[in-house]
Amino acid sequence: MSSEKPYTFYFAGELFDFKHLTGNVMLASAIEKISGGRYQTNLPQDLEQREVTPHHIRDQDILTLLESDLGVFNYDGPELDSGTVVEYLFAKFADIPSVLLRTDFRGGGDQEHFPWNLMTSFFPRTEVLLFDALAVYKKKRFELNEDSKGAANAMVEEFGSAVVAAFDKVIQEPPVMPEADQGTIYRWLAAMPNYGSTFPNADELIRKAMERKQQKGLI
């Protein structure tokens, strides 16, 4: 563990199949390892409980996001995952430093620079990382004498290193949220989502999250 204070990050992305689940774990683990433990993962797929209601699952994910210091949002796919986009917007409402990561080489969207809908672009305290995963994989495989498994591991390490560098950069950007408004905004974030009855203490959890962020100089 690094001697520097650790930060938590919310890892947002699809979690619906084998590739999603294993890919999320591999990249999150790489980020933790490469950062020397300075960035610690809150992985939504480790929170999910199939026996609870969809409302409970949604609330648990939102609360975990708001309690996290940073967020990385997987923007892969021909269409962005709608849940990930909602989570990214929540992060921006809370002024959480964020990284948008796309490793998908397919194009899309309605703007020149980023291959997704322009309404989810241009927000502050956000770093954008764009990769062509297939090109990176082929390059690593060539360098490693056609070792496919080694190439996959090297690719994960490259993406993890890029996220760590982006975290290091974005965490230095000053808060956008005015100090005088923080209490009001976080009280709204504790009320606006209509948290279910399973989280009657949501207001207390979010207040404590705000205080931790203030102590770390994040807001």
C-alpha positions as CSV (number, residue, x, y, z in Angstrom):
1,M,0.0,0.0,0.0
2,S,1.3,3.4,-0.9
3,S,1.9,5.8,2.0
4,E,-0.4,8.3,0.2
5,K,-4.0,8.4,1.3
6,P,-6.1,6.0,-0.7
7,Y,-9.1,7.1,-2.8
8,T,-12.1,5.0,-3.7
9,F,-13.4,4.9,-7.2
10,Y,-16.7,3.6,-8.6
11,F,-16.3,1.4,-11.6
12,A,-19.3,1.9,-13.8
13,G,-20.1,-0.3,-16.8
14,E,-22.1,-3.2,-18.1
15,L,-22.2,-6.4,-15.9
16,F,-24.5,-8.6,-17.8
17,D,-22.3,-11.4,-19.1
18,F,-19.0,-13.3,-18.7
19,K,-16.9,-10.8,-20.7
20,H,-18.3,-7.8,-18.8
21,L,-17.8,-9.4,-15.4
22,T,-14.3,-10.7,-16.0
23,G,-13.2,-7.6,-17.8
24,N,-14.4,-5.3,-15.0
25,V,-12.5,-7.3,-12.4
26,M,-9.3,-7.5,-14.4
27,L,-9.2,-3.8,-15.1
28,A,-10.2,-2.7,-11.6
29,S,-7.6,-5.0,-10.1
30,A,-5.0,-3.6,-12.5
31,I,-5.8,0.0,-11.4
32,E,-5.4,-1.0,-7.8
33,K,-2.1,-2.8,-8.4
34,I,-0.6,-0.1,-10.7
35,S,-1.5,2.7,-8.3
36,G,0.1,0.8,-5.4
37,G,-3.3,0.7,-3.6
38,R,-3.8,4.4,-3.8
39,Y,-7.0,3.9,-5.8
40,Q,-9.4,1.3,-4.3
41,T,-12.3,-0.1,-6.3
42,N,-16.1,0.0,-5.5
43,L,-17.2,-2.6,-8.1
44,P,-21.0,-2.6,-8.5
45,Q,-21.1,-6.2,-9.6
46,D,-19.8,-7.2,-6.1
47,L,-22.8,-5.3,-4.6
48,E,-25.6,-6.9,-6.6
49,Q,-28.1,-9.1,-4.8
50,R,-30.5,-10.9,-7.2
51,E,-33.1,-11.5,-4.4
52,V,-33.8,-7.8,-3.8
53,T,-35.9,-5.4,-5.8
54,P,-34.7,-3.4,-8.8
55,H,-35.3,-0.2,-6.7
56,H,-33.0,-1.5,-4.0
57,I,-30.3,-2.3,-6.6
58,R,-30.5,1.1,-8.1
59,D,-30.4,2.8,-4.8
60,Q,-27.4,0.8,-3.6
61,D,-25.5,1.7,-6.8
62,I,-26.3,5.4,-6.6
63,L,-25.3,5.5,-2.9
64,T,-22.1,3.7,-3.5
65,L,-21.3,6.1,-6.4
66,L,-21.9,9.1,-4.2
67,E,-19.8,7.7,-1.4
68,S,-16.9,7.1,-3.8
69,D,-14.1,9.7,-4.4
70,L,-13.8,9.2,-8.1
71,G,-15.5,7.3,-10.9
72,V,-14.4,5.5,-14.1
73,F,-17.2,5.0,-16.6
74,N,-16.9,2.3,-19.4
75,Y,-18.2,4.0,-22.5
76,D,-17.9,0.9,-24.8
77,G,-20.5,-0.3,-27.2
78,P,-22.3,1.0,-30.4
79,E,-24.8,2.5,-28.0
80,L,-23.7,3.6,-24.5
81,D,-25.1,1.6,-21.6
82,S,-27.9,3.7,-20.3
83,G,-27.3,2.9,-16.6
84,T,-23.6,3.9,-17.0
85,V,-24.7,7.3,-18.5
86,V,-27.1,7.9,-15.6
87,E,-24.3,7.1,-13.1
88,Y,-21.9,9.5,-14.9
89,L,-24.5,12.3,-14.7
90,F,-25.0,11.6,-11.0
91,A,-21.2,11.9,-10.6
92,K,-21.3,15.2,-12.3
93,F,-24.2,16.4,-10.1
94,A,-22.0,15.6,-7.1
95,D,-18.8,17.1,-8.6
96,I,-17.0,13.7,-8.6
97,P,-13.7,13.6,-10.6
98,S,-14.3,11.2,-13.4
99,V,-12.7,9.2,-16.2
100,L,-14.6,8.2,-19.4
101,L,-12.9,5.1,-20.9
102,R,-13.7,3.7,-24.3
103,T,-11.7,0.8,-25.8
104,D,-14.3,0.1,-28.6
105,F,-13.0,1.0,-32.0
106,R,-16.5,1.4,-33.5
107,G,-17.7,4.9,-34.2
108,G,-21.0,6.5,-33.3
109,G,-22.5,9.6,-31.9
110,D,-23.2,13.0,-33.3
111,Q,-19.9,14.9,-32.7
112,E,-16.5,15.0,-34.2
113,H,-14.2,14.2,-31.3
114,F,-16.0,11.6,-29.2
115,P,-18.0,8.6,-30.6
116,W,-21.1,9.1,-28.4
117,N,-24.0,11.4,-28.0
118,L,-22.9,15.0,-27.4
119,M,-25.2,15.4,-24.5
120,T,-22.9,13.3,-22.3
121,S,-19.8,15.3,-23.2
122,F,-18.0,18.5,-22.1
123,F,-18.6,18.2,-18.4
124,P,-15.8,19.5,-16.1
125,R,-13.4,17.4,-14.0
126,T,-13.5,14.6,-16.6
127,E,-10.7,13.0,-18.4
128,V,-11.5,11.0,-21.6
129,L,-9.5,8.0,-22.7
130,L,-10.0,6.5,-26.2
131,F,-8.4,3.3,-27.3
132,D,-8.7,0.8,-30.2
133,A,-8.6,-2.4,-28.1
134,L,-8.2,-4.6,-31.1
135,A,-5.2,-2.6,-32.4
136,V,-3.6,-2.6,-29.0
137,Y,-4.1,-6.4,-28.6
138,K,-2.6,-7.1,-32.0
139,K,0.4,-4.9,-31.2
140,K,1.0,-6.6,-27.9
141,R,0.6,-10.0,-29.4
142,F,3.2,-9.2,-32.1
143,E,5.6,-7.9,-29.4
144,L,5.1,-11.0,-27.3
145,N,5.7,-13.5,-30.2
146,E,2.0,-14.4,-30.7
147,D,1.3,-15.0,-27.0
148,S,-2.4,-14.3,-26.9
149,K,-2.8,-14.6,-23.1
150,G,0.3,-12.4,-22.5
151,A,-1.1,-9.9,-25.0
152,A,-4.4,-9.7,-23.2
153,N,-2.7,-9.2,-19.8
154,A,-0.4,-6.5,-21.3
155,M,-3.4,-4.7,-22.8
156,V,-5.2,-4.7,-19.4
157,E,-2.1,-3.2,-17.9
158,E,-1.9,-0.5,-20.5
159,F,-5.5,0.5,-20.0
160,G,-5.0,0.4,-16.2
161,S,-2.0,2.6,-16.3
162,A,-3.9,5.1,-18.5
163,V,-6.7,5.2,-16.0
164,V,-4.3,5.7,-13.0
165,A,-2.6,8.6,-14.9
166,A,-6.0,10.1,-15.7
167,F,-7.1,9.8,-12.0
168,D,-3.8,11.5,-11.0
169,K,-4.6,14.4,-13.3
170,V,-8.3,14.9,-12.7
171,I,-8.0,14.7,-8.9
172,Q,-5.8,17.8,-9.1
173,E,-8.5,19.8,-10.8
174,P,-10.3,22.3,-8.5
175,P,-13.9,21.6,-7.5
176,V,-16.6,23.2,-9.6
177,M,-19.3,23.2,-6.9
178,P,-19.2,26.4,-4.8
179,E,-18.3,25.7,-1.2
180,A,-21.4,27.6,0.1
181,D,-23.7,25.4,-1.9
182,Q,-22.3,21.9,-1.0
183,G,-24.6,21.2,1.9
184,T,-27.7,22.2,-0.1
185,I,-26.7,20.2,-3.2
186,Y,-25.8,17.0,-1.2
187,R,-29.1,17.3,0.7
188,W,-30.8,17.4,-2.7
189,L,-28.9,14.3,-3.8
190,A,-30.2,12.6,-0.6
191,A,-33.8,13.5,-1.5
192,M,-34.1,13.6,-5.3
193,P,-33.6,9.9,-6.2
194,N,-36.5,8.8,-3.9
195,Y,-34.4,6.1,-2.1
196,G,-36.4,3.1,-1.1
197,S,-37.4,2.1,2.3
198,T,-34.4,-0.2,2.6
199,F,-32.2,2.9,2.8
200,P,-34.0,5.2,5.4
201,N,-30.6,6.6,6.4
202,A,-29.6,7.7,2.9
203,D,-29.5,11.3,4.0
204,E,-27.0,10.5,6.7
205,L,-24.8,8.3,4.4
206,I,-24.6,11.1,1.8
207,R,-23.9,13.8,4.4
208,K,-21.0,11.7,5.7
209,A,-19.8,11.1,2.2
210,M,-19.8,14.9,1.6
211,E,-17.8,15.4,4.8
212,R,-15.2,12.8,3.7
213,K,-14.8,14.5,0.3
214,Q,-14.4,17.9,2.0
215,Q,-11.7,16.5,4.3
216,K,-9.8,15.1,1.3
217,G,-10.1,18.4,-0.6
218,L,-12.3,16.9,-3.3
219,I,-15.0,19.4,-2.9
